[in-house]
């Protein structure tokens, strides 16, 4: 049986130690905010977005997010 989304989110936000996460559509407002939270917690963050060269993408790269310009990563 699939895990309840609330439980999955709780596990993500309470995980300890360095983690790795990849976010699709990372330059959008919601995903960018999540990426910033994870980076702030010391996670390794990568993401993909067709708008990777946008101001949001530039800002994420400056924070250490590895960005791909499409969704093939």
C-alpha positions as CSV (number, residue, x, y, z in Angstrom):
1,X,0.0,0.0,0.0
2,X,1.4,3.5,-0.9
3,X,2.6,5.7,1.9
4,X,0.4,8.6,3.0
5,X,1.8,11.8,1.4
6,X,1.8,13.5,4.8
7,X,4.0,10.8,6.2
8,X,6.4,11.0,3.3
9,X,6.7,14.7,3.7
10,X,7.2,14.3,7.4
11,X,10.0,11.8,6.8
12,X,11.6,14.2,4.3
13,X,11.5,17.2,6.6
14,X,12.7,15.3,9.7
15,X,15.5,13.2,8.1
16,X,18.8,13.7,9.9
17,X,22.3,13.8,8.4
18,X,23.2,14.7,4.9
19,X,20.6,13.6,2.3
20,X,20.3,13.9,-1.4
21,X,17.2,15.1,-3.3
22,X,16.4,15.9,-6.9
23,X,13.5,18.2,-7.7
24,X,11.7,18.4,-11.0
25,X,10.5,21.9,-12.0
26,X,12.9,23.3,-9.4
27,X,12.7,26.9,-10.7
28,X,9.0,27.2,-9.9
29,X,8.1,29.1,-6.7
30,X,7.2,26.1,-4.7
31,X,10.0,23.8,-5.7
32,X,12.5,26.6,-5.4
33,X,11.4,27.2,-1.9
34,X,11.8,23.5,-1.1
35,X,15.3,23.4,-2.7
36,X,16.3,26.4,-0.5
37,X,15.0,24.6,2.7
38,X,17.0,21.5,1.8
39,X,20.1,23.4,1.0
40,X,19.8,25.2,4.3
41,X,19.7,21.9,6.0
42,X,22.9,20.8,4.4
43,X,21.4,18.5,1.8
44,X,22.9,17.8,-1.7
45,X,20.2,19.2,-4.0
46,X,19.9,18.8,-7.8
47,X,17.0,19.8,-10.0
48,X,15.8,20.0,-13.5
49,X,13.7,22.7,-15.2
50,X,13.2,24.1,-18.7
51,X,13.8,27.5,-17.1
52,X,17.2,26.7,-15.6
53,X,18.7,29.9,-17.0
54,X,16.1,32.1,-15.4
55,X,16.9,34.3,-12.4
56,X,15.6,31.6,-10.1
57,X,17.9,29.1,-11.7
58,X,20.9,31.4,-11.4
59,X,20.0,32.0,-7.7
60,X,19.8,28.2,-7.1
61,X,23.1,27.6,-8.7
62,X,24.7,30.2,-6.6
63,X,23.4,28.3,-3.5
64,X,25.0,25.1,-4.8
65,X,22.1,23.4,-6.5
66,X,23.2,21.3,-9.5
67,X,20.7,22.2,-12.3
68,X,19.8,20.5,-15.5
69,X,18.1,22.4,-18.3
70,X,15.6,19.7,-19.1
71,X,13.9,16.9,-17.3
72,X,16.2,14.1,-18.4
73,X,18.4,14.1,-15.3
